[in-house]
Amino acid sequence: MAVPAAHAGPSVAALIVAHDQARRIAATVRAALAIPGVDLVLVVDDASTDNTQELARRAGAVVVRHSHIRGRSAAVETGASVIAMRDEPDRPPRAILILDPNLGHYAIGAAPLVPAVLEGVCDLAVALTDSQSLAPGVPSKIARTAVEKATGWSPRQPLGRIRCLTREALEIAMPLARGNGLEVAMTLDVLHAGLAITEVECEIRHKGPSIEDRTPVGRANRYREVLTVVSSRRIRSRMQSTRASVGNRLRPGDKAPEPAPETPEREEEQ
């Protein structure tokens, strides 16, 4: 009599959003496949004009493509949907490891994030790519202050893009904030839901800012998008607190207080 094979434990899907990354996407995919626990690499090609999708597929990735540029947040949502469709019904949902497309072979340095999530240490693990200092820049400071005021935790790299999270944590953060506000919004949403986040030091070579962040317009956009997300999450938190307060005062089934009996007026003496 054959003994049924034991179901494998939880696994991870690496999710890479790429636009015109033909130069490094193949190396990034191969490095991601080498990370222990990763059994699927999904590349969302956000309307590349080069052969990014072909090179990613040859390197071993599953590739889906947007016909027009939709942005990183929409691409992550697309990728999460595809990964969910590829999950096996008799296994836990895959955790998701979000990687930058231009990491090349340095993507292997994100490996410590995987056990932090799969072993239940946290629900969201963020890579610390520079352990010597806090992330610089005004947007990072705004994001760090917002997280600290809202939750009491002060992240060192609040806008860190390389992160691994459970499916539950990702669904809590959806719909994802657009633009540069994606990461801080995700962090705030996950923490407000009562889930755990940690930062994990990873051996990933520090990369300079993206081309768009090197320009004054790019830096201004980054500042604006982070500030917008922080403000919206603060307003949402206040509204939720107000609703909870009102709900506690007006619970269903509670009897309304009876009005005080009227005191008859005394007739004036003639």
KAHU-V419612 format. One record per backbone hydrogen bond with DSSP energy under -1.0 kcal/mol. NH is the residue of the N-H (numbers start at 1). CO is the residue of the C=O. If there is no record, write none. Layout:
nh=NH co=CO
nh=NH co=CO
//
This chain:
nh=12 co=37
nh=13 co=95
nh=14 co=40
nh=15 co=97
nh=16 co=42
nh=18 co=44
nh=25 co=21
nh=28 co=24
nh=29 co=25
nh=30 co=26
nh=31 co=27
nh=32 co=28
nh=33 co=29
nh=35 co=32
nh=38 co=35
nh=39 co=12
nh=42 co=14
nh=43 co=62
nh=44 co=16
nh=45 co=64
nh=46 co=18
nh=47 co=45
nh=55 co=51
nh=56 co=52
nh=57 co=53
nh=58 co=54
nh=59 co=55
nh=60 co=57
nh=61 co=56
nh=62 co=41
nh=64 co=43
nh=66 co=45
nh=75 co=71
nh=76 co=72
nh=77 co=73
nh=78 co=74
nh=79 co=75
nh=80 co=76
nh=81 co=77
nh=82 co=78
nh=83 co=79
nh=84 co=80
nh=85 co=81
nh=86 co=82
nh=91 co=88
nh=95 co=11
nh=96 co=165
nh=97 co=13
nh=98 co=163
nh=99 co=15
nh=106 co=103
nh=107 co=104
nh=108 co=105
nh=109 co=106
nh=110 co=107
nh=111 co=108
nh=113 co=110
nh=114 co=111
nh=117 co=113
nh=118 co=114
nh=119 co=115
nh=120 co=117
nh=121 co=116
nh=122 co=116
nh=123 co=196
nh=124 co=196
nh=125 co=164
nh=126 co=198
nh=127 co=162
nh=128 co=200
nh=135 co=156
nh=141 co=137
nh=142 co=138
nh=143 co=139
nh=144 co=140
nh=145 co=141
nh=146 co=142
nh=147 co=143
nh=148 co=144
nh=149 co=145
nh=150 co=146
nh=151 co=147
nh=152 co=148
nh=160 co=157
nh=163 co=98
nh=164 co=125
nh=165 co=96
nh=166 co=123
nh=170 co=166
nh=171 co=167
nh=172 co=168
nh=173 co=169
nh=181 co=178
nh=182 co=179
nh=185 co=181
nh=186 co=182
nh=187 co=183
nh=188 co=184
nh=189 co=185
nh=190 co=186
nh=191 co=187
nh=192 co=188
nh=193 co=189
nh=194 co=191
nh=195 co=190
nh=198 co=124
nh=200 co=126
nh=202 co=128
nh=204 co=202
nh=219 co=215
nh=220 co=216
nh=221 co=217
nh=222 co=218
nh=223 co=219
nh=224 co=220
nh=225 co=221
nh=226 co=222
nh=227 co=223
nh=228 co=224
nh=229 co=225
nh=230 co=226
nh=231 co=227
nh=232 co=228
nh=233 co=229
nh=234 co=230
nh=235 co=231
nh=236 co=232
nh=237 co=233
nh=238 co=234
nh=239 co=235
nh=240 co=236
nh=241 co=237
nh=242 co=238
nh=243 co=239
nh=244 co=240
nh=245 co=241
nh=246 co=242
nh=247 co=243
nh=248 co=244
nh=249 co=245
nh=250 co=246
nh=254 co=251
//
